[in-house]
Amino acid sequence: MLKDKESGILIARYEEEGFKNRAEYLDSLKEEYGAELFNAVSSVMPASEDFDGLITELEDFEENSETAQLFEDILWN
C-alpha cells in the first residue's frame, strides 16, 4: 500500500475523497477556503492532520470569521 511521503497517509485515502494525490487534495482545500486562510492554517498543521485537524481548523476559522463579520455588521450598520 502506497503512502504519501509527506503526510504518511495512504494514497487510497486521498483517492476515496476523489483526488489523485495529496497535492490535488490540498489544491482543492486552497480553492475552497481561499489561499490566504489555507496557507496560514496549513503552515502550522502537521501533514498527518490532512483529514482531521486541518479541516477542523479551516472550518472553525471560517465559522468564527463569519460570526465576527455578522456581529460587526449588526453593531456598525
N, CA, C and O atoms as a Tripos MOL2 file, in Angstrom:
@<TRIPOS>MOLECULE
protein
  308   307    77     0     0
PROTEIN
NO_CHARGES

@<TRIPOS>ATOM
      1 N           0.8410   -1.1810    0.0000 N.3       1 MET1
      2 CA          0.0000    0.0000    0.0000 C.3       1 MET1
      3 C           0.8860    1.2430    0.0000 C.2       1 MET1
      4 O           1.8050    1.3720    0.8080 O.2       1 MET1
      5 N           0.5920    2.1330   -0.9060 N.am      2 LEU2
      6 CA          1.3820    3.3450   -1.0480 C.3       2 LEU2
      7 C           0.9250    4.4120   -0.0660 C.2       2 LEU2
      8 O          -0.2700    4.6390    0.1270 O.2       2 LEU2
      9 N           1.9070    5.0580    0.5470 N.am      3 LYS3
     10 CA          1.6280    6.1690    1.4580 C.3       3 LYS3
     11 C           2.2120    7.4480    0.8690 C.2       3 LYS3
     12 O           3.2330    7.4220    0.1820 O.2       3 LYS3
     13 N           1.5570    8.5530    1.1470 N.am      4 ASP4
     14 CA          2.1080    9.8460    0.7840 C.3       4 ASP4
     15 C           3.3640   10.0630    1.6230 C.2       4 ASP4
     16 O           3.3370    9.8660    2.8380 O.2       4 ASP4
     17 N           4.4430   10.4580    0.9980 N.am      5 LYS5
     18 CA          5.7200   10.6010    1.6950 C.3       5 LYS5
     19 C           5.6810   11.6890    2.7670 C.2       5 LYS5
     20 O           6.3000   11.5350    3.8190 O.2       5 LYS5
     21 N           4.9760   12.7650    2.5210 N.am      6 GLU6
     22 CA          4.9490   13.8860    3.4610 C.3       6 GLU6
     23 C           3.9880   13.6490    4.6230 C.2       6 GLU6
     24 O           4.3330   13.9010    5.7770 O.2       6 GLU6
     25 N           2.7900   13.1680    4.3200 N.am      7 SER7
     26 CA          1.7740   13.0320    5.3620 C.3       7 SER7
     27 C           1.7790   11.6690    6.0350 C.2       7 SER7
     28 O           1.3330   11.5400    7.1750 O.2       7 SER7
     29 N           2.2760   10.6540    5.3450 N.am      8 GLY8
     30 CA          2.2200    9.3020    5.8730 C.3       8 GLY8
     31 C           0.8510    8.6610    5.7250 C.2       8 GLY8
     32 O           0.6370    7.5370    6.1800 O.2       8 GLY8
     33 N          -0.0730    9.3670    5.0940 N.am      9 ILE9
     34 CA         -1.4340    8.8830    4.8800 C.3       9 ILE9
     35 C          -1.4600    8.0460    3.6060 C.2       9 ILE9
     36 O          -0.8080    8.3800    2.6170 O.2       9 ILE9
     37 N          -2.2100    6.9690    3.6420 N.am     10 LEU10
     38 CA         -2.3290    6.1210    2.4640 C.3      10 LEU10
     39 C          -2.8960    6.9050    1.2840 C.2      10 LEU10
     40 O          -3.8630    7.6520    1.4370 O.2      10 LEU10
     41 N          -2.3000    6.7340    0.1220 N.am     11 ILE11
     42 CA         -2.7790    7.3820   -1.1010 C.3      11 ILE11
     43 C          -4.2400    7.0200   -1.3340 C.2      11 ILE11
     44 O          -5.0160    7.8360   -1.8330 O.2      11 ILE11
     45 N          -4.6110    5.8010   -0.9730 N.am     12 ALA12
     46 CA         -6.0010    5.3600   -1.1490 C.3      12 ALA12
     47 C          -6.9730    6.2740   -0.4030 C.2      12 ALA12
     48 O          -8.1110    6.4500   -0.8400 O.2      12 ALA12
     49 N          -6.5450    6.8500    0.7010 N.am     13 ARG13
     50 CA         -7.4160    7.7580    1.4660 C.3      13 ARG13
     51 C          -7.7450    9.0060    0.6490 C.2      13 ARG13
     52 O          -8.8870    9.4670    0.6500 O.2      13 ARG13
     53 N          -6.7630    9.5460   -0.0370 N.am     14 TYR14
     54 CA         -7.0000   10.7010   -0.9050 C.3      14 TYR14
     55 C          -7.9150   10.2980   -2.0620 C.2      14 TYR14
     56 O          -8.8090   11.0460   -2.4600 O.2      14 TYR14
     57 N          -7.6710    9.1070   -2.5860 N.am     15 GLU15
     58 CA         -8.4870    8.6030   -3.6920 C.3      15 GLU15
     59 C          -9.9340    8.3940   -3.2580 C.2      15 GLU15
     60 O         -10.8530    8.6320   -4.0420 O.2      15 GLU15
     61 N         -10.1460    7.9520   -2.0250 N.am     16 GLU16
     62 CA        -11.5040    7.7910   -1.5000 C.3      16 GLU16
     63 C         -12.2750    9.1070   -1.5080 C.2      16 GLU16
     64 O         -13.4960    9.1240   -1.6660 O.2      16 GLU16
     65 N         -11.5580   10.1900   -1.3390 N.am     17 GLU17
     66 CA        -12.1640   11.5200   -1.3280 C.3      17 GLU17
     67 C         -12.2910   12.1080   -2.7330 C.2      17 GLU17
     68 O         -12.7900   13.2200   -2.9080 O.2      17 GLU17
     69 N         -11.8310   11.3470   -3.7370 N.am     18 GLY18
     70 CA        -11.9780   11.7740   -5.1200 C.3      18 GLY18
     71 C         -10.7820   12.4930   -5.7120 C.2      18 GLY18
     72 O         -10.9030   13.1680   -6.7340 O.2      18 GLY18
     73 N          -9.6280   12.3540   -5.0770 N.am     19 PHE19
     74 CA         -8.4190   13.0360   -5.5510 C.3      19 PHE19
     75 C          -7.3550   12.0190   -5.9240 C.2      19 PHE19
     76 O          -7.3130   10.9180   -5.3760 O.2      19 PHE19
     77 N          -6.4930   12.4010   -6.8660 N.am     20 LYS20
     78 CA         -5.4190   11.5090   -7.3050 C.3      20 LYS20
     79 C          -4.3170   11.3820   -6.2580 C.2      20 LYS20
     80 O          -3.6990   10.3280   -6.1040 O.2      20 LYS20
     81 N          -4.0850   12.4890   -5.5380 N.am     21 ASN21
     82 CA         -2.9760   12.5140   -4.5960 C.3      21 ASN21
     83 C          -3.1590   13.6630   -3.5980 C.2      21 ASN21
     84 O          -4.1500   14.3920   -3.6420 O.2      21 ASN21
     85 N          -2.2010   13.8050   -2.7190 N.am     22 ARG22
     86 CA         -2.2730   14.8370   -1.6820 C.3      22 ARG22
     87 C          -2.2570   16.2410   -2.2860 C.2      22 ARG22
     88 O          -3.0060   17.1140   -1.8480 O.2      22 ARG22
     89 N          -1.4190   16.4550   -3.2770 N.am     23 ALA23
     90 CA         -1.3210   17.7890   -3.8790 C.3      23 ALA23
     91 C          -2.6670   18.2360   -4.4490 C.2      23 ALA23
     92 O          -3.0680   19.3870   -4.2750 O.2      23 ALA23
     93 N          -3.3530   17.3360   -5.1220 N.am     24 GLU24
     94 CA         -4.6570   17.6680   -5.6890 C.3      24 GLU24
     95 C          -5.6650   17.9600   -4.5700 C.2      24 GLU24
     96 O          -6.4730   18.8830   -4.6800 O.2      24 GLU24
     97 N          -5.6120   17.1790   -3.5080 N.am     25 TYR25
     98 CA         -6.4850   17.3830   -2.3540 C.3      25 TYR25
     99 C          -6.2380   18.7590   -1.7190 C.2      25 TYR25
    100 O          -7.1800   19.5050   -1.4520 O.2      25 TYR25
    101 N          -4.9740   19.0810   -1.4830 N.am     26 LEU26
    102 CA         -4.6460   20.3640   -0.8650 C.3      26 LEU26
    103 C          -5.0250   21.5350   -1.7680 C.2      26 LEU26
    104 O          -5.4770   22.5720   -1.2830 O.2      26 LEU26
    105 N          -4.8470   21.3760   -3.0610 N.am     27 ASP27
    106 CA         -5.2660   22.4170   -4.0000 C.3      27 ASP27
    107 C          -6.7620   22.6760   -3.9020 C.2      27 ASP27
    108 O          -7.2080   23.8190   -4.0070 O.2      27 ASP27
    109 N          -7.5360   21.6180   -3.7010 N.am     28 SER28
    110 CA         -8.9860   21.7900   -3.5900 C.3      28 SER28
    111 C          -9.3500   22.5380   -2.3060 C.2      28 SER28
    112 O         -10.2790   23.3460   -2.2990 O.2      28 SER28
    113 N          -8.6250   22.2740   -1.2290 N.am     29 LEU29
    114 CA         -8.8730   22.9970    0.0250 C.3      29 LEU29
    115 C          -8.4880   24.4670   -0.1220 C.2      29 LEU29
    116 O          -9.1800   25.3550    0.3760 O.2      29 LEU29
    117 N          -7.3920   24.7080   -0.8030 N.am     30 LYS30
    118 CA         -6.9450   26.0840   -1.0310 C.3      30 LYS30
    119 C          -7.9910   26.8470   -1.8320 C.2      30 LYS30
    120 O          -8.2590   28.0170   -1.5560 O.2      30 LYS30
    121 N          -8.5750   26.1930   -2.8120 N.am     31 GLU31
    122 CA         -9.6140   26.8170   -3.6260 C.3      31 GLU31
    123 C         -10.8910   27.0530   -2.8040 C.2      31 GLU31
    124 O         -11.5260   28.1030   -2.9100 O.2      31 GLU31
    125 N         -11.2490   26.0720   -1.9960 N.am     32 GLU32
    126 CA        -12.4830   26.1620   -1.2040 C.3      32 GLU32
    127 C         -12.4060   27.2200   -0.1050 C.2      32 GLU32
    128 O         -13.3670   27.9610    0.1060 O.2      32 GLU32
    129 N         -11.2920   27.2970    0.5860 N.am     33 TYR33
    130 CA        -11.1770   28.1920    1.7410 C.3      33 TYR33
    131 C         -10.4090   29.4740    1.4560 C.2      33 TYR33
    132 O         -10.3670   30.3770    2.2910 O.2      33 TYR33
    133 N          -9.8120   29.5530    0.2950 N.am     34 GLY34
    134 CA         -9.0040   30.7190   -0.0510 C.3      34 GLY34
    135 C          -7.5480   30.4800    0.3050 C.2      34 GLY34
    136 O          -7.2270   29.8870    1.3350 O.2      34 GLY34
    137 N          -6.6930   30.9460   -0.5570 N.am     35 ALA35
    138 CA         -5.2600   30.6880   -0.3970 C.3      35 ALA35
    139 C          -4.7050   31.2780    0.8920 C.2      35 ALA35
    140 O          -3.8880   30.6380    1.5550 O.2      35 ALA35
    141 N          -5.1230   32.4680    1.2580 N.am     36 GLU36
    142 CA         -4.5800   33.1290    2.4480 C.3      36 GLU36
    143 C          -4.8930   32.3250    3.7170 C.2      36 GLU36
    144 O          -3.9980   32.0430    4.5140 O.2      36 GLU36
    145 N          -6.1510   31.9640    3.8950 N.am     37 LEU37
    146 CA         -6.5410   31.1870    5.0640 C.3      37 LEU37
    147 C          -5.8890   29.8050    5.0320 C.2      37 LEU37
    148 O          -5.3340   29.3550    6.0340 O.2      37 LEU37
    149 N          -5.9560   29.1420    3.8920 N.am     38 PHE38
    150 CA         -5.3620   27.8100    3.7760 C.3      38 PHE38
    151 C          -3.8790   27.8440    4.1150 C.2      38 PHE38
    152 O          -3.4060   27.0130    4.8910 O.2      38 PHE38
    153 N          -3.1430   28.7840    3.5500 N.am     39 ASN39
    154 CA         -1.7000   28.8540    3.7950 C.3      39 ASN39
    155 C          -1.3890   29.1070    5.2650 C.2      39 ASN39
    156 O          -0.4570   28.5200    5.8140 O.2      39 ASN39
    157 N          -2.1710   29.9860    5.9060 N.am     40 ALA40
    158 CA         -1.9420   30.2860    7.3140 C.3      40 ALA40
    159 C          -2.1810   29.0610    8.1920 C.2      40 ALA40
    160 O          -1.3640   28.7370    9.0530 O.2      40 ALA40
    161 N          -3.2930   28.3900    7.9700 N.am     41 VAL41
    162 CA         -3.6360   27.2330    8.7960 C.3      41 VAL41
    163 C          -2.7340   26.0410    8.4870 C.2      41 VAL41
    164 O          -2.2320   25.3900    9.4030 O.2      41 VAL41
    165 N          -2.5280   25.7550    7.2240 N.am     42 SER42
    166 CA         -1.7320   24.5740    6.8690 C.3      42 SER42
    167 C          -0.2730   24.7210    7.2780 C.2      42 SER42
    168 O           0.4210   23.7200    7.4530 O.2      42 SER42
    169 N           0.1970   25.9400    7.4310 N.am     43 SER43
    170 CA          1.6000   26.1450    7.8120 C.3      43 SER43
    171 C           1.8820   25.7030    9.2450 C.2      43 SER43
    172 O           3.0350   25.4550    9.5960 O.2      43 SER43
    173 N           0.8490   25.6020   10.0730 N.am     44 VAL44
    174 CA          1.0570   25.1930   11.4650 C.3      44 VAL44
    175 C           0.5060   23.7940   11.7710 C.2      44 VAL44
    176 O           0.6370   23.3060   12.8940 O.2      44 VAL44
    177 N          -0.1000   23.1620   10.7830 N.am     45 MET45
    178 CA         -0.6670   21.8300   10.9770 C.3      45 MET45
    179 C           0.2690   20.7780   10.3950 C.2      45 MET45
    180 O           0.7800   20.9470    9.2880 O.2      45 MET45
    181 N           0.4960   19.7000   11.1260 N.am     46 PRO46
    182 CA          1.3200   18.6290   10.5440 C.3      46 PRO46
    183 C           0.5890   17.9600    9.3910 C.2      46 PRO46
    184 O          -0.6410   17.9180    9.3660 O.2      46 PRO46
    185 N           1.3340   17.4500    8.4590 N.am     47 ALA47
    186 CA          0.7490   16.8080    7.2760 C.3      47 ALA47
    187 C          -0.1420   15.6270    7.6450 C.2      47 ALA47
    188 O          -1.0660   15.2910    6.9050 O.2      47 ALA47
    189 N           0.1250   15.0080    8.7650 N.am     48 SER48
    190 CA         -0.6780   13.8580    9.1870 C.3      48 SER48
    191 C          -2.1110   14.2450    9.5530 C.2      48 SER48
    192 O          -2.9520   13.3690    9.7540 O.2      48 SER48
    193 N          -2.3990   15.5430    9.6410 N.am     49 GLU49
    194 CA         -3.7270   16.0320   10.0110 C.3      49 GLU49
    195 C          -4.5630   16.4610    8.8020 C.2      49 GLU49
    196 O          -5.5360   17.1980    8.9600 O.2      49 GLU49
    197 N          -4.2040   16.0200    7.6210 N.am     50 ASP50
    198 CA         -4.9070   16.4420    6.4000 C.3      50 ASP50
    199 C          -6.4130   16.2430    6.4610 C.2      50 ASP50
    200 O          -7.1630   17.0860    5.9700 O.2      50 ASP50
    201 N          -6.8670   15.1540    7.0480 N.am     51 PHE51
    202 CA         -8.3010   14.8400    7.0370 C.3      51 PHE51
    203 C          -8.9700   15.0700    8.3770 C.2      51 PHE51
    204 O         -10.1580   14.7830    8.5300 O.2      51 PHE51
    205 N          -8.2440   15.5740    9.3350 N.am     52 ASP52
    206 CA         -8.8230   15.7720   10.6540 C.3      52 ASP52
    207 C          -8.5750   17.2050   11.1230 C.2      52 ASP52
    208 O          -9.4250   18.0770   10.9470 O.2      52 ASP52
    209 N          -7.4390   17.4360   11.7030 N.am     53 GLY53
    210 CA         -7.1370   18.7350   12.2820 C.3      53 GLY53
    211 C          -7.1520   19.8830   11.2850 C.2      53 GLY53
    212 O          -7.6360   20.9700   11.5990 O.2      53 GLY53
    213 N          -6.6350   19.6580   10.1050 N.am     54 LEU54
    214 CA         -6.5970   20.7150    9.0980 C.3      54 LEU54
    215 C          -8.0080   21.1630    8.7250 C.2      54 LEU54
    216 O          -8.2930   22.3590    8.6680 O.2      54 LEU54
    217 N          -8.8760   20.2050    8.4760 N.am     55 ILE55
    218 CA        -10.2550   20.5310    8.1060 C.3      55 ILE55
    219 C         -10.9590   21.2280    9.2560 C.2      55 ILE55
    220 O         -11.6490   22.2270    9.0530 O.2      55 ILE55
    221 N         -10.7880   20.7050   10.4650 N.am     56 THR56
    222 CA        -11.4260   21.3000   11.6380 C.3      56 THR56
    223 C         -10.9910   22.7460   11.8170 C.2      56 THR56
    224 O         -11.8220   23.6240   12.0500 O.2      56 THR56
    225 N          -9.7010   22.9960   11.7100 N.am     57 GLU57
    226 CA         -9.1860   24.3620   11.8850 C.3      57 GLU57
    227 C          -9.6990   25.2880   10.7920 C.2      57 GLU57
    228 O         -10.0870   26.4200   11.0790 O.2      57 GLU57
    229 N          -9.7090   24.8310    9.5550 N.am     58 LEU58
    230 CA        -10.2200   25.6600    8.4630 C.3      58 LEU58
    231 C         -11.6900   26.0010    8.6800 C.2      58 LEU58
    232 O         -12.0930   27.1540    8.5270 O.2      58 LEU58
    233 N         -12.4880   24.9980    9.0380 N.am     59 GLU59
    234 CA        -13.9200   25.2250    9.2710 C.3      59 GLU59
    235 C         -14.1490   26.1470   10.4570 C.2      59 GLU59
    236 O         -14.9830   27.0500   10.3910 O.2      59 GLU59
    237 N         -13.4060   25.9240   11.5520 N.am     60 ASP60
    238 CA        -13.5600   26.7640   12.7410 C.3      60 ASP60
    239 C         -13.1890   28.2090   12.4430 C.2      60 ASP60
    240 O         -13.9050   29.1310   12.8340 O.2      60 ASP60
    241 N         -12.0870   28.4060   11.7600 N.am     61 PHE61
    242 CA        -11.6540   29.7660   11.4480 C.3      61 PHE61
    243 C         -12.6680   30.4550   10.5500 C.2      61 PHE61
    244 O         -13.0010   31.6220   10.7570 O.2      61 PHE61
    245 N         -13.1570   29.7300    9.5530 N.am     62 GLU62
    246 CA        -14.1390   30.2960    8.6380 C.3      62 GLU62
    247 C         -15.4260   30.6470    9.3920 C.2      62 GLU62
    248 O         -15.9920   31.7210    9.1910 O.2      62 GLU62
    249 N         -15.8810   29.7480   10.2530 N.am     63 GLU63
    250 CA        -17.1010   29.9890   11.0330 C.3      63 GLU63
    251 C         -16.9310   31.1770   11.9730 C.2      63 GLU63
    252 O         -17.8190   32.0230   12.0780 O.2      63 GLU63
    253 N         -15.7950   31.2380   12.6550 N.am     64 ASN64
    254 CA        -15.5440   32.3560   13.5620 C.3      64 ASN64
    255 C         -15.4450   33.6730   12.8080 C.2      64 ASN64
    256 O         -15.8980   34.7030   13.3060 O.2      64 ASN64
    257 N         -14.8700   33.6550   11.6370 N.am     65 SER65
    258 CA        -14.7710   34.8660   10.8200 C.3      65 SER65
    259 C         -16.1460   35.3320   10.3680 C.2      65 SER65
    260 O         -16.4350   36.5290   10.3720 O.2      65 SER65
    261 N         -16.9970   34.3830    9.9780 N.am     66 GLU66
    262 CA        -18.3530   34.7360    9.5550 C.3      66 GLU66
    263 C         -19.1640   35.2880   10.7180 C.2      66 GLU66
    264 O         -19.9200   36.2440   10.5490 O.2      66 GLU66
    265 N         -19.0130   34.6920   11.8990 N.am     67 THR67
    266 CA        -19.7220   35.1730   13.0860 C.3      67 THR67
    267 C         -19.2390   36.5680   13.4500 C.2      67 THR67
    268 O         -20.0500   37.4430   13.7530 O.2      67 THR67
    269 N         -17.9420   36.7850   13.4250 N.am     68 ALA68
    270 CA        -17.3960   38.1020   13.7350 C.3      68 ALA68
    271 C         -17.9120   39.1410   12.7440 C.2      68 ALA68
    272 O         -18.2540   40.2570   13.1360 O.2      68 ALA68
    273 N         -17.9700   38.7810   11.4710 N.am     69 GLN69
    274 CA        -18.4680   39.7020   10.4500 C.3      69 GLN69
    275 C         -19.9350   40.0140   10.6880 C.2      69 GLN69
    276 O         -20.3550   41.1590   10.5180 O.2      69 GLN69
    277 N         -20.7200   39.0230   11.0760 N.am     70 LEU70
    278 CA        -22.1380   39.2180   11.3530 C.3      70 LEU70
    279 C         -22.3220   40.2080   12.5020 C.2      70 LEU70
    280 O         -23.1290   41.1330   12.4020 O.2      70 LEU70
    281 N         -21.5810   40.0170   13.5860 N.am     71 PHE71
    282 CA        -21.6850   40.9370   14.7140 C.3      71 PHE71
    283 C         -21.2200   42.3390   14.3360 C.2      71 PHE71
    284 O         -21.8180   43.3290   14.7550 O.2      71 PHE71
    285 N         -20.1780   42.4180   13.5610 N.am     72 GLU72
    286 CA        -19.6810   43.7170   13.1160 C.3      72 GLU72
    287 C         -20.7430   44.4290   12.2780 C.2      72 GLU72
    288 O         -20.9730   45.6270   12.4440 O.2      72 GLU72
    289 N         -21.3820   43.6910   11.3850 N.am     73 ASP73
    290 CA        -22.4330   44.2720   10.5580 C.3      73 ASP73
    291 C         -23.6010   44.7500   11.4050 C.2      73 ASP73
    292 O         -24.1470   45.8230   11.1490 O.2      73 ASP73
    293 N         -23.9940   43.9750   12.4090 N.am     74 ILE74
    294 CA        -25.0990   44.3400   13.2820 C.3      74 ILE74
    295 C         -24.7560   45.5870   14.0950 C.2      74 ILE74
    296 O         -25.5710   46.5020   14.2190 O.2      74 ILE74
    297 N         -23.5490   45.6150   14.6430 N.am     75 LEU75
    298 CA        -23.1540   46.7220   15.5260 C.3      75 LEU75
    299 C         -22.9120   48.0230   14.7810 C.2      75 LEU75
    300 O         -23.2040   49.0950   15.3110 O.2      75 LEU75
    301 N         -22.3930   47.9550   13.5820 N.am     76 TRP76
    302 CA        -21.9770   49.1750   12.8940 C.3      76 TRP76
    303 C         -22.9010   49.5920   11.7720 C.2      76 TRP76
    304 O         -22.6530   50.6110   11.1270 O.2      76 TRP76
    305 N         -23.9480   48.8450   11.5210 N.am     77 ASN77
    306 CA        -24.8670   49.2130   10.4390 C.3      77 ASN77
    307 C         -26.2610   49.4110   10.9370 C.2      77 ASN77
    308 O         -27.1580   49.7240   10.1540 O.2      77 ASN77
@<TRIPOS>BOND
     1     1     2 1
     2     2     3 1
     3     3     4 2
     4     3     5 am
     5     5     6 1
     6     6     7 1
     7     7     8 2
     8     7     9 am
     9     9    10 1
    10    10    11 1
    11    11    12 2
    12    11    13 am
    13    13    14 1
    14    14    15 1
    15    15    16 2
    16    15    17 am
    17    17    18 1
    18    18    19 1
    19    19    20 2
    20    19    21 am
    21    21    22 1
    22    22    23 1
    23    23    24 2
    24    23    25 am
    25    25    26 1
    26    26    27 1
    27    27    28 2
    28    27    29 am
    29    29    30 1
    30    30    31 1
    31    31    32 2
    32    31    33 am
    33    33    34 1
    34    34    35 1
    35    35    36 2
    36    35    37 am
    37    37    38 1
    38    38    39 1
    39    39    40 2
    40    39    41 am
    41    41    42 1
    42    42    43 1
    43    43    44 2
    44    43    45 am
    45    45    46 1
    46    46    47 1
    47    47    48 2
    48    47    49 am
    49    49    50 1
    50    50    51 1
    51    51    52 2
    52    51    53 am
    53    53    54 1
    54    54    55 1
    55    55    56 2
    56    55    57 am
    57    57    58 1
    58    58    59 1
    59    59    60 2
    60    59    61 am
    61    61    62 1
    62    62    63 1
    63    63    64 2
    64    63    65 am
    65    65    66 1
    66    66    67 1
    67    67    68 2
    68    67    69 am
    69    69    70 1
    70    70    71 1
    71    71    72 2
    72    71    73 am
    73    73    74 1
    74    74    75 1
    75    75    76 2
    76    75    77 am
    77    77    78 1
    78    78    79 1
    79    79    80 2
    80    79    81 am
    81    81    82 1
    82    82    83 1
    83    83    84 2
    84    83    85 am
    85    85    86 1
    86    86    87 1
    87    87    88 2
    88    87    89 am
    89    89    90 1
    90    90    91 1
    91    91    92 2
    92    91    93 am
    93    93    94 1
    94    94    95 1
    95    95    96 2
    96    95    97 am
    97    97    98 1
    98    98    99 1
    99    99   100 2
   100    99   101 am
   101   101   102 1
   102   102   103 1
   103   103   104 2
   104   103   105 am
   105   105   106 1
   106   106   107 1
   107   107   108 2
   108   107   109 am
   109   109   110 1
   110   110   111 1
   111   111   112 2
   112   111   113 am
   113   113   114 1
   114   114   115 1
   115   115   116 2
   116   115   117 am
   117   117   118 1
   118   118   119 1
   119   119   120 2
   120   119   121 am
   121   121   122 1
   122   122   123 1
   123   123   124 2
   124   123   125 am
   125   125   126 1
   126   126   127 1
   127   127   128 2
   128   127   129 am
   129   129   130 1
   130   130   131 1
   131   131   132 2
   132   131   133 am
   133   133   134 1
   134   134   135 1
   135   135   136 2
   136   135   137 am
   137   137   138 1
   138   138   139 1
   139   139   140 2
   140   139   141 am
   141   141   142 1
   142   142   143 1
   143   143   144 2
   144   143   145 am
   145   145   146 1
   146   146   147 1
   147   147   148 2
   148   147   149 am
   149   149   150 1
   150   150   151 1
   151   151   152 2
   152   151   153 am
   153   153   154 1
   154   154   155 1
   155   155   156 2
   156   155   157 am
   157   157   158 1
   158   158   159 1
   159   159   160 2
   160   159   161 am
   161   161   162 1
   162   162   163 1
   163   163   164 2
   164   163   165 am
   165   165   166 1
   166   166   167 1
   167   167   168 2
   168   167   169 am
   169   169   170 1
   170   170   171 1
   171   171   172 2
   172   171   173 am
   173   173   174 1
   174   174   175 1
   175   175   176 2
   176   175   177 am
   177   177   178 1
   178   178   179 1
   179   179   180 2
   180   179   181 am
   181   181   182 1
   182   182   183 1
   183   183   184 2
   184   183   185 am
   185   185   186 1
   186   186   187 1
   187   187   188 2
   188   187   189 am
   189   189   190 1
   190   190   191 1
   191   191   192 2
   192   191   193 am
   193   193   194 1
   194   194   195 1
   195   195   196 2
   196   195   197 am
   197   197   198 1
   198   198   199 1
   199   199   200 2
   200   199   201 am
   201   201   202 1
   202   202   203 1
   203   203   204 2
   204   203   205 am
   205   205   206 1
   206   206   207 1
   207   207   208 2
   208   207   209 am
   209   209   210 1
   210   210   211 1
   211   211   212 2
   212   211   213 am
   213   213   214 1
   214   214   215 1
   215   215   216 2
   216   215   217 am
   217   217   218 1
   218   218   219 1
   219   219   220 2
   220   219   221 am
   221   221   222 1
   222   222   223 1
   223   223   224 2
   224   223   225 am
   225   225   226 1
   226   226   227 1
   227   227   228 2
   228   227   229 am
   229   229   230 1
   230   230   231 1
   231   231   232 2
   232   231   233 am
   233   233   234 1
   234   234   235 1
   235   235   236 2
   236   235   237 am
   237   237   238 1
   238   238   239 1
   239   239   240 2
   240   239   241 am
   241   241   242 1
   242   242   243 1
   243   243   244 2
   244   243   245 am
   245   245   246 1
   246   246   247 1
   247   247   248 2
   248   247   249 am
   249   249   250 1
   250   250   251 1
   251   251   252 2
   252   251   253 am
   253   253   254 1
   254   254   255 1
   255   255   256 2
   256   255   257 am
   257   257   258 1
   258   258   259 1
   259   259   260 2
   260   259   261 am
   261   261   262 1
   262   262   263 1
   263   263   264 2
   264   263   265 am
   265   265   266 1
   266   266   267 1
   267   267   268 2
   268   267   269 am
   269   269   270 1
   270   270   271 1
   271   271   272 2
   272   271   273 am
   273   273   274 1
   274   274   275 1
   275   275   276 2
   276   275   277 am
   277   277   278 1
   278   278   279 1
   279   279   280 2
   280   279   281 am
   281   281   282 1
   282   282   283 1
   283   283   284 2
   284   283   285 am
   285   285   286 1
   286   286   287 1
   287   287   288 2
   288   287   289 am
   289   289   290 1
   290   290   291 1
   291   291   292 2
   292   291   293 am
   293   293   294 1
   294   294   295 1
   295   295   296 2
   296   295   297 am
   297   297   298 1
   298   298   299 1
   299   299   300 2
   300   299   301 am
   301   301   302 1
   302   302   303 1
   303   303   304 2
   304   303   305 am
   305   305   306 1
   306   306   307 1
   307   307   308 2
@<TRIPOS>SUBSTRUCTURE
     1 MET1         2 RESIDUE 1 A MET
     2 LEU2         6 RESIDUE 1 A LEU
     3 LYS3        10 RESIDUE 1 A LYS
     4 ASP4        14 RESIDUE 1 A ASP
     5 LYS5        18 RESIDUE 1 A LYS
     6 GLU6        22 RESIDUE 1 A GLU
     7 SER7        26 RESIDUE 1 A SER
     8 GLY8        30 RESIDUE 1 A GLY
     9 ILE9        34 RESIDUE 1 A ILE
    10 LEU10       38 RESIDUE 1 A LEU
    11 ILE11       42 RESIDUE 1 A ILE
    12 ALA12       46 RESIDUE 1 A ALA
    13 ARG13       50 RESIDUE 1 A ARG
    14 TYR14       54 RESIDUE 1 A TYR
    15 GLU15       58 RESIDUE 1 A GLU
    16 GLU16       62 RESIDUE 1 A GLU
    17 GLU17       66 RESIDUE 1 A GLU
    18 GLY18       70 RESIDUE 1 A GLY
    19 PHE19       74 RESIDUE 1 A PHE
    20 LYS20       78 RESIDUE 1 A LYS
    21 ASN21       82 RESIDUE 1 A ASN
    22 ARG22       86 RESIDUE 1 A ARG
    23 ALA23       90 RESIDUE 1 A ALA
    24 GLU24       94 RESIDUE 1 A GLU
    25 TYR25       98 RESIDUE 1 A TYR
    26 LEU26      102 RESIDUE 1 A LEU
    27 ASP27      106 RESIDUE 1 A ASP
    28 SER28      110 RESIDUE 1 A SER
    29 LEU29      114 RESIDUE 1 A LEU
    30 LYS30      118 RESIDUE 1 A LYS
    31 GLU31      122 RESIDUE 1 A GLU
    32 GLU32      126 RESIDUE 1 A GLU
    33 TYR33      130 RESIDUE 1 A TYR
    34 GLY34      134 RESIDUE 1 A GLY
    35 ALA35      138 RESIDUE 1 A ALA
    36 GLU36      142 RESIDUE 1 A GLU
    37 LEU37      146 RESIDUE 1 A LEU
    38 PHE38      150 RESIDUE 1 A PHE
    39 ASN39      154 RESIDUE 1 A ASN
    40 ALA40      158 RESIDUE 1 A ALA
    41 VAL41      162 RESIDUE 1 A VAL
    42 SER42      166 RESIDUE 1 A SER
    43 SER43      170 RESIDUE 1 A SER
    44 VAL44      174 RESIDUE 1 A VAL
    45 MET45      178 RESIDUE 1 A MET
    46 PRO46      182 RESIDUE 1 A PRO
    47 ALA47      186 RESIDUE 1 A ALA
    48 SER48      190 RESIDUE 1 A SER
    49 GLU49      194 RESIDUE 1 A GLU
    50 ASP50      198 RESIDUE 1 A ASP
    51 PHE51      202 RESIDUE 1 A PHE
    52 ASP52      206 RESIDUE 1 A ASP
    53 GLY53      210 RESIDUE 1 A GLY
    54 LEU54      214 RESIDUE 1 A LEU
    55 ILE55      218 RESIDUE 1 A ILE
    56 THR56      222 RESIDUE 1 A THR
    57 GLU57      226 RESIDUE 1 A GLU
    58 LEU58      230 RESIDUE 1 A LEU
    59 GLU59      234 RESIDUE 1 A GLU
    60 ASP60      238 RESIDUE 1 A ASP
    61 PHE61      242 RESIDUE 1 A PHE
    62 GLU62      246 RESIDUE 1 A GLU
    63 GLU63      250 RESIDUE 1 A GLU
    64 ASN64      254 RESIDUE 1 A ASN
    65 SER65      258 RESIDUE 1 A SER
    66 GLU66      262 RESIDUE 1 A GLU
    67 THR67      266 RESIDUE 1 A THR
    68 ALA68      270 RESIDUE 1 A ALA
    69 GLN69      274 RESIDUE 1 A GLN
    70 LEU70      278 RESIDUE 1 A LEU
    71 PHE71      282 RESIDUE 1 A PHE
    72 GLU72      286 RESIDUE 1 A GLU
    73 ASP73      290 RESIDUE 1 A ASP
    74 ILE74      294 RESIDUE 1 A ILE
    75 LEU75      298 RESIDUE 1 A LEU
    76 TRP76      302 RESIDUE 1 A TRP
    77 ASN77      306 RESIDUE 1 A ASN
